[in-house]
Amino acid sequence: MLAAFVALLAFSPTPAGAFGTGTISGKVTGAADNPLADVCVAWFDSDGNSSGDETDSSGNYSLGFAETGDYKILFSRCGNNVNVFDEWYNDKETLAEATPVSATDGADTPDINAQLATGGSISGKVTNGSGGPHQGTCVTALGGTHGWAGEGRTDTSGNYRVGGLESGHYKIKFRRCDDGDNVISEFYPDKADLDEATTISVTAGSNTPGINAELAPGGSITGIYSIESSVAPVHCSASASVYDSSGSQVDSVNFFPGTGVHDAYRFDRLKTGDYRVGFQLDCWGELDPGLAFSSSDFYRGKGTLANATPVYVTQGSTRTGINSLSNGGASISGTVTDSSGKPLDDICVDTYDGQGNLGNFGRTDFDGGYVIDQFTAGDYRLKFSDCHNPGSAVVSEFYDDKASLAEAAPVSLTYGQNVSGIDAELDVAGSDATDPEAGSPQTTDPKAANLKIKVKGPVRVRNRKKATYRVRISNSGDARARGVKLKVKGKGVRFRATVGRISARSARTVKVKLKPKKAGKTKLRFKVTTSNAGRMSVKRRIKVRK
């Protein structure tokens, strides 16, 4: 907005010898002839030079540094305390229309007064749930003639007002003014984006109250990026970035080490969902350009964003230990079975640091085994659960056969140490739980979706050549299937993909490109899991030729 830009110019330091010694003075009042304090007043000459002042408690101002000549005067809001419309002297809307004011070097030009019209306003209160009032929240009104219409900031009680608004319709955004505050931005009322926001009507000269917000705390991802320079002498720059489930970059942080990297990073203000974390290192020779090198990878040493291990974050909690360490750091491994010794796959193994923060994690494979690496030294507690299907018959527990985090037995690690045999035997409630190998959901919920899976593709493929399969996932239920994921495994074959949501009585087809690495006969298992409809799988036997 022009007024905000002018305010910056008006109160920039002005060299005493650069202009004259004349002044322009006057008084600024409101619609009821009341004096207005905190109004910005600035003059502009034909060369674009400017000088400014702010009205005092009596509404008076004095603009200095004027030479003999003509000037145009702008009256505008300073900050958020004055609910008036900006104007140029004398009661004009634009610079081109403004009435020139003649000034004389060494003399005062008095009575350049203005009576500013009262604007419309929006007011309300911002809280943070149990955290109470939210001081320092920026509240922006979007709409009107210029798109960006005005901004306010909450006080110590969480109250705000956005003034100077024309009559019209606006959408309101709430965000923390300080990027260090870990809360989620939102639009009124409690909407994630501008398109979903409710339109607020404003009338000039009156206030629209009660436009309140309760900001949710954000989730966080923290970790260590540590990699040693392989050559010297070099200088390096590095970065860590976080991406949402659609592949869009959400945030990044830069490091500027001398050689190699060993820095902590943190990403805040994350909504609940899956994220991927990437690391970039660029080094160049101090004297020899031939020493330059670079590396790029994603969490758990993955080479591409598509293959990166997703990191699930919950709003209000911190996910620690998402590290990128030289040689993988320390690791924990084990096997998860049921009481009969049958391996349990797709069991999430979560770890907690010494402060109880949810951290590094793993997931069991078809043989019930898991490996979690990238640990720094310390004590960790483990939880085993069917985290992608919380309504399943698998009973969660902490290591070693404990019911709570407080009781869990810690696993102590030193850097570079590999600790194996951290196993779990989980109870499966009920004797009629359906075996996922049977090709039907593992749970029954009358409100859940009802998935079926069909696979079309070749039965003979060549070793290390891509073979394309079409997997049709249909939902014949009355509810939308959420968190749908597809996994394929066989001898020398592994594939994972996030399908997302499938609406009721609809279907999605996923194109799967597999590249078997071992010749011979093998059995491919295509398995679909969801957050509200259990799991389902089908098998296909294929022959891999050399």
NUTOR-404077 format. One record per residue: residue in three letters; x, y, z of N, C-alpha, C, CB in turn. Coordinates in steps of 0.02 Angstrom, whole numbers, plus 50000, padded with zeros to 5 digits. Glycine has a CB too. Example, Ala and Ser with C-alpha at 12.3 -4.5 7.8 and 13.67 -1.06 7.14 Angstrom:
// residues 2
ala506604971650390506154977550390506604983550390505654977650452ser506424988850354506844994750357506455000250394507044997050286
//
This chain:
// residues 546
met500424994150000500005000050000500455006250000499525000050061leu500255011549963500685017449955500835020650022500355022349910ala500335021050066500445024450129501005021250170499805024550170ala501015014750171501535011250209502225012750181501415003750210phe502275013050114502905014450082503135021550096502845013350006val502655026150093502815033150107503045034050179502215037550093ala502715030450224502905031050294503635029150305502465026650338leu503865024150269504565022150275505025027750250504705015750236leu504835030750193505235036150166505235042150212504985038050098ala504635043750239504555049850278504975049950340503835050750296phe505105044050369505465043950433506165041150426505075039950483ser506415041050363507115039350353507535045350373507245037350280pro508135044350400508565049950418508705054350357509235047450448thr508655061050365508755065650310509365069950325508135070050300pro509885069950282510475074050293510295081450299510985073050237ala510545084750351510345091650365510525096350308510655094150429gly511075095050272511285099650220510995098250152512025099550215ala510575093150147510335091050081509745095250059510135083750083phe509365098550104508775102350088508815109250120508145098650110gly508255112950112508225119650141508035119550214507745123850102thr507865125450238507675126250309506955128450317508145131150342gly506565128150265505855129950270505465124250302505575131650202thr504855126050326504415121050356503715121750329504415121650433ile503345116150334502625116050317502285113050378502475111850251ser501775116450406501455114250467500695114450461501685118450527gly500375111050508499645111050509499385106350562499375109050441lys498735104750555498395100650604497955095550569497975104950653val497925089550596497525084250567496975082350617497965078050550thr496355082250593495785080550635495375074950602495335086750647gly494925072150643494485067050618493825069850595494355061850671ala493355065450577492715067650549492325072050598492295061650531ala492435071250664492075075250714492515080950739491865070850773asp493005083050700493465088450718493905086750778493085094750731asn493955080550797494385078550851495105077850826494155071850883pro495595080250866496295079750844496505072450838496765083450893leu496895070950787497135064150774497885063750786496955061950703ala498085059650834498785058150844498995052250801498935056750918asp499645051450792499925045650757499715045250684499725039250792val499645051050652499525051350580500185053250546498955056450561cys500375049650495500985051150458500845056650407501265044750423val501285061650404501225067150356501905067750321501025073850392ala501895068250255502515068650217502445073350158502735061650193trp502985077050142502985080950080503415077450027503255088150093phe503245078749963503615075949907503735081649857503235070049874asp504355082249835504485087249783504485083849714505165090849795ser504595087849662504555085149594505115080349577504555090849544asp505655080349618506215075749606506145069249645506865079149625gly505585068449683505485062449722505775062549791505755056649686asn506075068249811506325068849879505745069549927506805074849885ser505855067849991505315068150039505575069550109504915061550039ser505115071950151505255072750222504605071650259505555079950238gly504635069050321504015067350355504015068850429503875060150345asp503415068450457503305069550528502695065450548503215077150545glu502575065150613501995061550639501615066250687502205054950676thr500955066450682500575071150723500635069350797499845071150702asp500625074750839500655073650911499955072650939501005079650945ser499895072751005499245071451037498735076851021499335070951112ser498955082750999498485088050980498345088150905498765094751001gly498635083250869498535082850797498995087250757497835084650782asn499475090650789499915095250753500525091650723500155100750801tyr500785094550669501385091850637501785097650608501205086750580ser502425096250592502855101150559503355097450515503215105750610leu503345098850450503795095750402504385100350389503425093950336gly504985098050398505575102150388505935100950323506045101050444phe506525104250315506985103250259506695105550192507185095950254ala506235110450193505925112750131506315118550102505195114750143glu506465118250036506735123849999506165127849970507215121449943thr506315133449940505795137249906505555133149846506065144249883gly504905131949843504635127949789503965125049807505105122349770asp503695120649763503045117549773503125110349797502635117749708tyr502675108349842502695101649871501975098749873503005101749943lys501945092249871501295088849879501315084949944501145084049818ile500755085249982500745082750050500275076650055500505088250099leu500525071450087500135065350098500005064350172500495059050068phe499375062850189499165061150258498975053850258498575065750283ser499285049850301499155042650301499195039750371499645038950255arg498915033950379498925030550444499625028250461498435024650445cys499845029550522500465026650548500275020650592500895031950588gly500425014750570500255008950610499515007450607500475009950682asn499245004850662498555002250662498095005950711498564994950679asn498345011350741497955014650793497455019750767498405017950842val497515021850705497085027050678496655024050623497505033050652asn496005024450630495535021550582495285026950535494945018050618val495705029050488495525034250441495755032250371495835041050462phe495495035850321495715034850253496295039550237495135035950203asp496785037050200497335041250177497065046450127497895036950144glu497395052150123497225057050072497805061750059496605061050093trp497795064850000498275069949981497955076749991498515068949907tyr498365081750004498115088550012497895091349944498665093250045asn497325094049936496825095749986496215091449972496655103349985asp496145085950011495585081250004495595077849936494925084850016lys496185075649914496265072249850496465065049861496785075949805glu496335060749810496465053549817497145051549790495925049649781thr497415055149743498045053049711498555058649711497905050749640leu499185056749699499725061549694499605066349637500395057849684ala499375063749580499265068149522498745073449536499055063949462glu498245071849577497695076549591497865081349648497075072749609ala498385079849687498535083649747498645091049732499145080749783thr498405095349777498515102649771499225104349795497985106549813pro499625107749753500305109449774500295114549831500715112149715val500795113849875500885118549930501545122149919500875114850000ser501525128949919502135132849908502485134049974501975139649875ala503125132549975503535133650035504095138450020503825126850062thr504365141750072504915146550064505485144550110504675153750080asp506085144350082506675142650121506745147550179507315142650076gly506825145050240506915149050299506275151450331507325154850283ala505685149650303505045151950332504575145950340504725157350287asp504035147050378503535141850389502915143150346503335141450464thr502655137850316502015138250280501495134850325502055134850208pro501065138750359500615135950410499935133950381500515140950466asp499535130950424498825129450412498705124850352498445135850401ile499175120350341499045115150290498715109350327499725112850253asn498065110150337497675105650380497335100250339497165109650420ala497115095050374496735089650342496215086950391497205084050318gln495625085450365495115081950404494995075250370494445086150407leu495215069850404495205063250374494565059550389495805059150398ala494285056350338493665052550345493795046050383493355051050276thr493305043950422493365037850461493275031750416492835037650518gly493725026950423493685020850384493275015550418494375018250369gly493155010250382492845004350413493385000250448492495000050360ser493174995950493493654991850530493384985050546493864995350594ile493834980450561493684973650582494064972650647493874968250528ser493744969550697494074968450761493914961450787493874973750812gly494314959250834494204952650864494754950950912494144947350811lys494804944450928495294942050975495604935550950494984940951045val496244934750961496614928750940496874925251001497194930550891thr496724918751006496954914651062497324908551036496364912551107asn497634905051082497994898951066497764893351111498764900051072gly497104892051112496834886751153497014887851226497094880051130ser497304882751257497504883151327498074888051337497694876351352gly498404890051283498944894851288498714901951300499364894651227gly498064903251296497804909851311497874914751253498144912651371pro497854921251267497884926351215498534925951176497814933351245his498494927551113499064927351069499294934451052498904923351004gln499784936951088500054943551072500514942851011500434946451132gly500504947950968500964948050911500734943950853501624945650933thr500074943050844499814939750784499644945150733499194935450800cys499874944350672499714948950618499044946850587500274949050565val498594951550581497934950350553497864954650490497354951950605thr497764951450433497754954950369497074954450337498284952050322ala496814960250313496194960450275496364960450201495764966750294leu496084955650165496214954850093495574956250055496494947850077gly495614960550004495034962249965495014969649950494394960150001gly494414972249935494354979249919494664980949852494664983449973thr494854987349844495104989749780495804987149763495114997249779his496214986349815496924984949803497144977849821497344989749841gly496684973349840496874966549859497094966249931497414963949814trp497684969149946497914969850015497624976250042498704969750020ala497194975850093496824981750115497074984650181496104979950122gly497334980650225497554983250289497784977650335497004987150322glu498144979650388498404974650435498384977350506499114972550415gly498264972950553498294974550623498724969550660497594974750653arg498834970850724499244966350764498934965750833499984968950769thr498914959650860498594958650925499024961550981498474951150937asp498674964051034499014966751092499114961251144498614972651122thr499294963251205499444958351257498834954151277499714961751318ser498234956751263497624953051278497374949051218497074957851301gly497744949251163497544945551103497054949351060497254939051122asn496894955651077496414959551039496754963150981496054964651084tyr496374964350927496644967850869496094972050836496944962750819arg496304976550793495854980050749496224981650684495584986550782val495904980350628496154982250562495714987950538496154976150510gly496014993950529495634999850511495785002450442495765005350560gly495465008050425495575011250360495285007350301496305012250350leu494765003450313494484999250260493905002750224494244992650288glu493885002150159493325004550119492725000050131493505004850044ser492135002550115491544998250116491634992650064490885002350101gly491514986550085491614980950038491654974350075492234982049997his491934969450040491974962650066492704960550071491574957650020tyr492874957350126493564955550140493614948450167493874960450191lys494214945550157494394939250188494974940550235494574933750135ile494984937050292495454938650345495944932950355495074940150410lys496594934750358497124929850371497454931350437497654929850313phe497584926050476497934926550540498594922850534497504923650598arg499134926350552499804923150552500224926450605500144923850481arg500724922750629501174925650679501644930550645501564920050716cys501714936550674502174941550646502894939150652502094948250682asp503044935550705503714932950716503754925850689503904933150791asp504174924750638504234918050608504464912750657504694918250549gly504744914950714504974910150763504414907050804505464913350809asp503804909750799503244907150837502944901150800502704912550849asn502874895750835502674889450803501914888350807503034883550836val501544892050765500824891150759500654890950685500434896850795ile500064888150670499844887350601499444893350580499424880950594ser499624896350524499234901850496498554899250472499614905350438glu498054903550473497394901450450496994907450425497014897850506phe496454906050390495984911150367495334910450406495854910550291tyr494984915950413494354915850450493804912450409494134923150469pro493404908050442493484905550511493774898450511492794905450547asp494394897850533494734891450541494794887750474494364887050592lys494994891350422495074888350356495814888350336494654892150303ala495984883350295496694882450278496924887050222496814875350258asp496484889050177496714893250121496194898650105496844889050059leu496394903250061495994909050045495334907250013496384913649999asp495334902149970494714900349935494174898049983494864894849884glu494364894850038493874892250085493634897550135494164886450123ala493984903150139493834908250190493144911350180494374913650189thr492824913250235492184916650234492284924150222491794915450299thr491864927050179491914934150164491584938250219491584935750096ile491924943550241491684948050293491474954650262492224949250348ser490874957050279490634963550253490844969150299489864963450246val491084974650269491314980450306490994986750277492094981050305thr490784991250321490504997750301490955003250328489774998550327ala491155007950284491575013450306491225017350361491735018150247gly491605019050413491335022750470491075018450526490795027150447ser491075011750517490835007250570491315001350577490125004750555asn491234997750633491664992050648491284985550642491954992750719thr491614980450614491344973650612491704969650665491414970350540pro491384968150723491734964950779491684957350777491454967450845gly492014954150824491934946950836492264942550784491224945250839ile492744945050746493094940950697493694937850733493324945150633asn493564932350768494054929350813494404923350781493704927150877ala494944921250812495304915450788495654911950846495824917350734glu495694905450842496084901450889496604897650848495624896550930leu497224899750853497754896950812498024890550844498324901950803ala498084885450802498334878950826499094878850826498064873250782pro499394875550875500134874950875500354870750816500384871850941gly500934872450789501194868650732501604862650753501614873150689gly501684858050707502144852450718502854854450700501914846350678ser503334850450721504034852050708504424845850688504354855150770ile504934846950648505424841750631506114844550648505374839750554thr506504840750686507184842850702507674837150687507234844950776gly508294839050679508804833950666509494837050659508634830050603ile509974832750643510664834650633510874832950561511134831050684tyr511194837750528511494836450463512244836350473511274841950410ser512534830450468513254829650482513584825550427513354826250550ile514044828750392514424825250340515114828350337514074825550271glu515624824250336516304826750335516534827950264516774821850371ser516914833350256517204834750191517714829350173517534841750190ser517674826850111518124821550090518794824150064517804817150037val518814830650050519434833650025519534840250061519414834649948ala520144842750059520294849150091520894852250055520444848250168pro520984858750056520534863550089519944865450045520924869950110val519354865750073518754867650036518334872250080518354861450014his517864875650048517344879350083516674876550060517394887150069cys516204875950106515574872650090514984876950109515534865850125ser514434876050073513784878550094513304872650091513534884450047ala512824872750136512364867050140511664869450158512614861850193ser511174865150147510484866950163510094860650179510154870750105ala509574861550219509074856350232508404859250212509074853950308ser507994855250179507334857450155506804852450174507344858550079val506194854950183505634850550199505094851550145505344851950270tyr504794845950123504304845850069503654842650095504564842050006asp503084845250072502444842250092502294836250048501874847350088ser501714833050059501544826850024501454827849949500914823850053ser501334834049927501264835449855501934836849822500804841349845gly502474837049861503134838349833503334845649833503174835749764ser502904850049861503064857249864503524858649924502424861449868gln504014862849912504464864649968504104869150017505104868149941val504124867350081503784871050133504264876050167503494866250185asp504884873850177505364878150213506064875450199505214878350290ser506564879550213507254877350206507684881450254507504878150133val508274878750270508744882150313509444881150283508714879550387asn509844886450283510514886250254511054886150307510614892250208phe511594882450293512184882350335512774884750295512304875150364phe513254887950328513854890250294514474888150333513834897950284pro514614881650334515194879250371515834880450331515124871750387gly516394879650364517024880350330517164874150287517594881450379thr517174868350319517274861950284516774856950312518004859350291gly516454853350268515954848450290515374851850324516274843450336val514954847950358514374850550392514274846850458513744849850348his514104850450510513844847350571513414852650605514424844750618asp512774852750587512324857950611511644854950626512264863650560ala511294858050674510614856150689510134860350647510464857150765tyr509574857450629509064861250593508394860050627509034859150518arg507914864450612507244863850641506744866950592507214867350710phe506194863350581505634865950541505014866150585505514861650477asp504704871950589504104872950630503504874650586504224878550682arg502934875750620502314877850588502064872750537502394884650555leu502164866350552501954861050506501264858450525502464855350506lys500834857450475500184854450486500264846750491499694856250429thr499764843450518499784836150523499824833150453499164833550560gly500294828550443500364825350378501054822550367500194830150323asp501164819850307501814817050287502254822350256501704811150238tyr502894822350274503384826950246504004823050226503564832550297arg504404826050182505034823150162505584828350173505014820750088val506154826050196506704830650213507304829150168506904829950288gly507564834450136508134833650090508734837650114507944835850020phe509324835450092509954838550114510384839950052510334834150165gln510684845850050511114847749993511774850450020510754853049948leu512334848249990513004850550008513374852549945513384845050048asp513664858549945514074860949889514734863549917513694866449848cys515284860849892515944862949915516374864949856516284857249956trp516834869649867517274871849815517974872849843517014878449783gly518474871749801519164872149823519374879249838519624869249771glu519744880149892519964886849911520454889549859520304886849980leu520884885249833521374887349783521314883449719522074886449811asp521054877349723521014872949665520284871549647521384866349678pro520024874249590519334872849571519184865449562519164876549507gly519704861549549519604854349539519384850749602520224851349514leu519434853949660519234850749722518474851349735519614853749780ala518114854849691517394855949702517014849349698517124860849650phe516524848649741516074842849739515414844649772516404836649775ser514904840649760514254841849790513904835249802513814846449744ser513414835349847513014829349860512304831449876513324825149918ser511834827249858511134828649870510784822049887510794832049809asp510444821949943510064815949960509484817850006510514810649995phe509074812850022508494813850064508544809250125507844812550025tyr508124810550173508154806750236508174799250223507544808350279arg508614795950260508774788850254509164787250190508134784850255gly509524792250163509974790950108509634789750041510384785250124lys509024792050032508674791149969508914796349918507904791649979gly508924794149854509204798449803508724803449773509474794349749thr508064802349778507584806849748507024808449796507294803749684leu506674813949782506114815949824505564810649823505834822649800ala505444807749765504904802749759505044796649802504824800549686asn505684794749811505854788849849506014790349923506444785349817ala505994796749941506194798650009505724795550060506194806150016thr505994793750118505594790950172505154796450202506054787850227pro504494795650201504064800850229504114801250305503334799550210val504064807250331504084808650403503404811150423504654813750421tyr503044807350465502374809250485502414813950545501934803050501val502074819750539502094824850591501384826250615502424831350564thr501304827150680500674829050710500724836050738500454824050766gln500224840250724500234847150750500284847150825499594850850728gly500714851450851500814852050922501354847550950500184850650957ser501644843250908502174838750932502804839750891501944831350929thr503364837450919504004838050886504274831150867504514841650931arg504464830350804504764824150780505524825350778504484822050708thr505894822150823506614823150828506994817650792506824823450902gly507644818550786508074813150762508024811850687507924807050798ile507764816550648507744815550575508414817950549507134819350541asn508914813750557509614815550546509864813250478510054812750600ser510394816550455510784814150399511504813850423510704818750335leu511724807850441512374807050474512854803050431512284803550542ser513484804850434513994800950399513974793750423514694804050410asn513984789050375513994781850390513364779450426514594780050431gly512824783450424512184781150451512114781750526512084774150433gly512624784050563512574784750635512474778050669512004789350652ala512124777950725511954771750761511304768950734511904772950837ser511174762550748510564759450722510264754550773510704755850656ile509614753350766509244748450806508874743850758508754751950856ser508884737350770508524732650727508204727250769508994729650674gly507714723950739507364718550774506824715550731507084720950839thr506414711350762505864707950728505234708450770506034700450714val504664709350736504014709750770503574703950747503674716650756thr503304700150794502884694450779502254694650822503264687650789asp501774690250806501204689350851501384683850901500554687550812ser500914682050944501054677250998501224670250972500474676851045ser501024668750909501174662250881501834662250843500614660050835gly502184667850841502814668350806502754670450734503164661950809lys502144672050711502044674050642502274681350634501304673350621pro502694682750583502934689650573502354694450560503424689850514leu502404700450588501914705650577502224711150535501644708550644asp501954712350475502224717650433501814724050442502224715450359asp502094729450417501784736150422501654738250494501124736150383ile502084735950539502054738350608502534744150614502234732650660cys502284749750639502714755650647503104755150712502294762150646val503744756750708504184756750766504394763950777504804751950757asp504084767250827504244774150842504744774450899503604778050861thr505184779350897505654780350952505544787150984506384779850925tyr505724787651048505644793751087506314795451118505094792951141asp506494801951117507124804051147507044804851223507364810651116gly507564807151255507564807751328507054812551355508224809751352gln506814817351314506304822151335505594819851317506434828851305gly505534813851288504874811351271504634813551203504394813351321asn505064816851163504854818951096504864812951049505324824451070leu504354812751005504324807550955504874808750904503624807450920gly505264803550888505854804650847505914800050788506454804050888asn506504797350778506654792850723506184786850723507394790450726phe506094783750667505574778550662505744773450609504884781650648gly505394767850611505474762650560504814759050550506024757750579arg504824754150506504214750350490504414743250471503804753750432thr504064738350498504234731350483504074729550411503884726650531asp504464724950384504364722550317503944716150319505034721350281phe503904712750262503494706750258503734701250304503484704250187asp504384701250321504644696150366504634698450439505364694350346gly504304704150453504254706750521504874710350545504114701150566gly505394710850503506004714050524505994721550513506584711050488tyr506394725150551506464732350542507184734350559505954736250586val507394739850529508034742950545507924750450546508594740850492ile508164753750599508124761050604508834763550614507654763350662asp509064767850568509744770550575509704778150585510174768850513gln510264781550576510314788750582510214791250653509814792050536phe510394787250703510354789350773510994792750795510204783250818thr510934797850835511494800450873511544796550939511424808250887ala512064797550977512144793951041511604796151090512844795051071gly511364791451131510864793151182510434787251200510424798751157asp509944788451243509474783351265508814784451228509364783651342tyr508524778951203507904779351164507414774051188508054778351088arg506774775751185506234771151201505814769851139505784773951258leu505594763651131505264761551070504534759751082505624755651039lys504114761451034503414759451034503254755650970502944765651042phe502894750050977502694745950920501934746450912502924738550929ser501694748250853500974748950842500814748450769500714755650871asp500184746850755499924746850686499684754050673499344741550675cys500174758550662500004765750663499594767950604500634769850667his499604764350548499204766350490498504763350492499554764250427asn498364759350542497694756450549497544755850623497654749450513pro497434761650657497374761550731496784757550756497314768450756gly496304755950714495734751950736495834744450728495114753950699ser496444742350711496564735350699496594731350764497224734450660ala496654724850757496664720450815497344720050849496444713550795val497864723050819498534722850848498564727450908499064724750795val498794724850964498834728751026499524731951031498694724251089ser499544738551037500174742151041500534740751107500064749751034glu501194741351106501574740751168502244744351161501684733451188phe502574745651217503234748651219503744743251235503254754451270tyr504364744551216504904739851231505094740551306505524741051185asp505174735351342505144728351326504504725651358505774724551350asp503964724851317503324722351341503034726851396503404715151367lys503044733451383502784738251431502174741851403503334743351451ala501754744351449501124747451428501174754951417500604746051479ser501694758251441501734765451435502444767651422501474768851499leu502504773851398503164776651384503584777251447503094783551351ala503264778951503503634779751566503934773151588503164782451620glu503604767551573503854760951594504354757951545503274756251603ala504374760651484504774757551430505504756851449504704761551366ala505804751251429506524750151441506924754051390506704742651439pro507394758251411507784762151363508294757851326508144767851398val508424759751264508964756651224509514761851218508714754351153ser510104760251245510664765051246511104764051184511074764151310leu511274769651152511684769351092512284773951098511264771351031thr512844771651070513414776051059513464777150984514074773051089tyr513794782550964513814784250893514164778650854514184790950882gly513834776550800514104771250757513944764250779514834771950753gln513604763550837513444756850864512824754050830513354757150940asn512824747450816512234744050789511964739250841512414740150723val511364740750867511054736550919510504732450886510774740950977ser510564725850888510064721450858509684717750913510404716450809gly509174713950892508794709850939508304713750981509264706350983ile508114719750961507604723550997506934721450968507724731350992asp506694715650992506104712350964505484713951004506214704850961ala504904712450973504264713151007503804707650986503954720150992glu503404705251033502884700251020502214703551039502994693551060leu501814705250988501204709150999500594704551002501114714350944asp500144706151047499514702551051499054704950995499174703551120val498674700250968498154701750919497494700150950498264697850852ala497084705250965496464704251002495954700550959496174710951025gly495584695850989495054692350955495314686550914494674697050910ser494954681150913495174675250875494924675250804494944669050910asp494454679850787494154679750720494434685250676493404680450725ala495004688150697495304693350655495484690350588495924696450689thr495324693850535495424691350468496164691650449495014695150418asp496414686250419497094686050395497144690550334497314678850379pro497604695350332497654699750274497834696050210498174704950287glu498124690050215498274686150155497644683850119498704680150173ala497074683950154496464681450124496164686350074495954679950177gly496424692450070496184697150021495574700950042496054693649958ser495464701950107494894705850130495134710350186494314701350154pro494754715850201494984720450253495084717050319494484726050260gln495554719750359495714716750423495234719050477496424718450443thr494884724550466494404727050514493734728150482494664733550546thr493224728350522492544729550497492264735650532492094723450508asp492064740550494491784746750520491214748750474492324752450525pro490594749050499490024750450456490074757350423489384749950495lys490484761850452490554768450423491164769050378490584773650478ala491554763550374492174763850337492064762450264492684759050366ala492604763550224492574761850154492634754350145493144765550116asn492504752050085492554744950069492964744250006491844741750060leu493594742350013494054742349957494124735449925494734744649979lys494234735549860494414729549823495004731349778493814726749781ile495414726349762496014727749722496064722649666496644727549767lys496214725049605496314720749547496964722949514495714721149497val497344717849488497984719149458498014716249388498554716349501lys498234720249340498354717849272499074719249253497854721149221gly499404714149224500094715149204500404708649179500504717949261pro501014708849154501344702949125501504697649177501984705049089val501524691349154501724685849198502444683749184501254679849188arg502734686249129503434684949113503774691649102503514680349051val504314692749137504684699049130505424697449127504524703949188arg505824702249104506544701349100506884704349162506824704549036asn507424701149182507804703349239508054710449228508394698549253arg507944714849277508174721749277507874725849221508924721849272lys507314723649193506934727549144506274729549175506824723549077lys506024735549159505414737949189504804734149161505334745449177ala504364732349207503724729249188503164733449219503684721749213thr502664735049179502134739549203501514735549222501954744649149tyr501244736849281500624733849305500134739349320500754729449369arg499504737949306498974742649322498574739949382498504743949260val498574743749437498244741649498497614745949506498714742249560arg497034742649502496404746249510496144745249581495874743749458ile496084750849617495844750649686495154753749688496344754349735ser494644749849702493964752349701493684752649772493514747949657asn493244757449783492914758449848492164757849838493114765349879ser491884752249858491154751149850490774753249912491014743849834gly491114756049963490784757950025490434764750020491274758050081asp490144766750076489774773050079490194778750109489154772250120ala490824777350125491264782550154491894783050113491424780950228arg492214788750115492834789750079493404786050114492994797250075ala493814782650075494404779250102494964784450109494624773250057arg495264784750168495784789650181496454786350191495594793850243gly496974789950172497664787650184497824781150147497774786650256val497584780450085497694774250048498414773850025497214773849988lys498744768250040499434767150019499484760349985499924767550080leu499924759949936500034753749899500754751549908499874754649824lys500844745049922501504742149929501534735649888501674740750004val502094734849853502204728649814502874725749836502194730149737lys502874719149849503494715849867503514708749839503584715649943gly504104706749819504244700049796504994699149797503954698649726lys505234693349774505954692149773506284697049725506114684849752gly506704701549752507034706549711506594712349689507304703349651val506014713049721505544718349701505284721949763504944715449661arg505314728549762505024732649815504734738949784505544734349870phe504144740849806503824746849780503334749549832503454745349712arg503334756149840502854759449885502584765649850503184761349953ala501944767249861501644773349833501084775649878501394772149761thr501004782149884500444785049920499894786649870500654791449960val499314783549879498744784449833498314790249856498334778049828gly498254791149922497854796649949497144794549965497834802449900arg496654798449944495954797049960495594794249899495604803449984ile495114789749913494674787149861493954788149884494814779549846ser493574792049846492884793649866492454787449866492594798949818ala491884787949900491404782449904491164780749833490814784149950arg491104774149821490854771449757491234774249697490114773149750ser491894774349705492334776349649492974772249652492484784049652ala493404773349604494014769349600494584773649573493904763149555arg495194771249586495794774349558496244768849531496164778749611thr496574770349476497044765649446497754768449453496874764249372val498194764349481498884766349492499334762449444499104765249566lys499744765949407500214762749362500854761249400500364767149299val501034754949405501614752749444502144750049397501404747349497lys502734752949399503294750549358503794746949402503634756449320leu503864740449391504304736349432504924734349391503934730149457lys505474733349427506104731549395506424725949436506584737749390pro506204719649424506474713949464507234713449458506154707449441lys507554711849514508284711549516508544704349520508544715549574lys508074699449525508284692449531507884688149482508194689849603ala508234683649447507904679249399507574673449435508414676649347gly507084670349401506744664549429506014666049442507084662349492lys505664661049470504964661949487504904665749552504604655149491thr504414670249554504304674049616503564675649624504724680549616lys503384677349684502694679049699502674686349719502404674449756leu502304690349680502214697349696501584698149739502164701649632arg501654702049791501074703549833500924710949829501204701349907phe500334712649803500094719549799499644720749858499734720949731lys499834725349902499444726449963499254733649970499844724250024val498614734649986498344741349997498184742050071497714742649953thr498394747650102498214749250171497874756050172498834749150217thr497434757050221497094763450230497054765050304496384763250199ser496864771250319496794773250389496104771750416496944780650397asn495624769950373494944768750398494594762750365494524774850386ala494974758650327494654752850296495094746650297494464754450224gly495544746250346495954740250352496454739550296495514734150355arg496554733250274497044731950222496794726250178497724730250252met497074725750118496874720550071497464719050026496254722750029ser497534712850004498094711149961497894705849911498684708750002val498254705749854498184700449804498884698249784497774702949741lys498934692149757499584689449738499594688049663499744682949777arg500184688949633500284687249564500954683549559500274693549517arg500934677649528501554673849517501834675549449501434666249524ile502474677149446502794678949384503444675149376502924686549380lys503694675049315504334671949301504794677349274504264666049251val505374677949306505864683049286506414679549246506154686749348arg506474681549183506984678449139507614682749138506714677649068lys508184679449128508814683149124508864686949058509414678349131
//
